[in-house]
């Protein structure tokens, strides 16, 4: 299993970023996937989930209405569109296939 995140960066409050997760090594279209994040000194937080066919999505209250999870099963890619970013969104973001299975992460920093 390989999960590779990209798209992080530094953005001003109110700005947007789109994260991408490229997956390989498993049958991508058969699995529910998630985005999780971890800020310094804080616990790992699951923020968005999408089921195998993309028809069902769930969000943590902290990102609901601002973040959108999506996937392209033909390309084995998952995305996280993040809008109206806040300083509290600063964290390392990971795509996850399940407990303990995630990529190396991409850093998102909101602020100057």
C-alpha positions in Angstrom: 0.0 0.0 0.0 1.3 3.4 -0.9 -0.4 6.7 -0.3 1.3 9.9 -1.4 -0.1 13.3 -0.4 0.7 16.6 -2.1 -0.7 20.1 -2.3 0.1 21.6 1.1 1.7 24.9 1.6 1.4 28.3 3.3 -1.8 30.3 2.8 -3.3 33.3 4.4 -6.5 33.0 6.5 -9.5 32.8 4.3 -7.5 31.3 1.5 -7.8 27.9 -0.2 -5.7 24.8 -0.9 -6.4 21.5 -2.7 -4.7 18.4 -1.3 -4.2 15.3 -3.5 -3.6 11.7 -2.5 -2.2 9.3 -5.0 -2.8 5.7 -4.1 -1.4 2.4 -5.3 -0.9 -1.2 -4.1 -4.5 -2.0 -3.4 -7.9 -2.0 -5.1 -8.6 1.7 -4.6 -12.3 1.5 -5.6 -13.2 -0.9 -2.9 -12.2 1.1 0.1 -13.5 3.9 2.2 -10.8 6.5 2.6 -10.2 9.4 4.9 -8.3 12.6 5.4 -6.8 13.0 8.9 -4.6 15.7 10.4 -2.3 16.3 13.3 -1.3 19.7 14.7 1.8 20.0 16.9 1.0 18.8 20.4 -2.5 17.6 19.5 -4.1 14.3 18.8 -4.7 12.9 15.3 -8.0 14.2 14.1 -10.1 12.5 11.4 -11.7 15.3 9.4 -13.3 13.7 6.3 -14.4 10.3 5.1 -15.6 9.1 1.7 -17.0 5.7 0.9 -15.9 3.4 -1.9 -18.0 4.9 -4.7 -17.9 8.4 -3.5 -21.6 8.6 -2.8 -21.3 9.1 0.9 -19.2 11.7 2.7 -18.8 12.7 6.3 -17.0 15.6 7.9 -15.8 16.6 11.3 -17.7 19.6 12.7 -14.4 21.6 12.7 -14.3 21.5 8.8 -17.9 21.1 7.8 -19.0 23.6 5.2 -15.4 24.6 4.4 -13.7 21.4 3.2 -14.9 19.0 0.5 -13.6 15.4 0.0 -13.8 13.7 -3.4 -12.2 10.8 -5.3 -11.6 9.6 -8.8 -11.6 5.8 -8.8 -10.4 5.6 -12.4 -7.2 7.5 -11.4 -6.9 6.1 -7.9 -6.8 9.6 -6.5 -8.5 11.3 -3.6 -8.8 15.1 -3.0 -9.5 17.5 -0.2 -10.6 21.0 -1.3 -10.1 23.4 1.7 -11.7 26.8 1.6 -11.9 29.6 4.1 -8.9 28.3 5.9 -8.3 29.3 9.5 -5.2 29.3 11.7 -6.6 26.3 13.5 -6.3 24.3 10.3 -2.5 24.4 10.5 -1.4 20.8 10.7 0.1 17.9 8.8 -2.5 16.3 6.6 -2.6 12.6 5.8 -4.7 10.4 3.6 -5.7 7.2 5.3 -6.9 3.8 4.3 -7.6 2.8 7.8 -6.1 2.7 11.3 -2.4 3.1 11.1 -2.3 3.1 7.3 -1.5 6.6 5.9 1.0 8.4 3.8 3.9 10.6 4.7 1.7 13.7 4.9 1.7 17.2 3.5 2.0 20.3 5.7 -0.6 23.0 5.7 0.2 26.3 7.4 -2.4 29.0 7.6 -0.9 32.4 8.5 2.0 34.6 7.6 
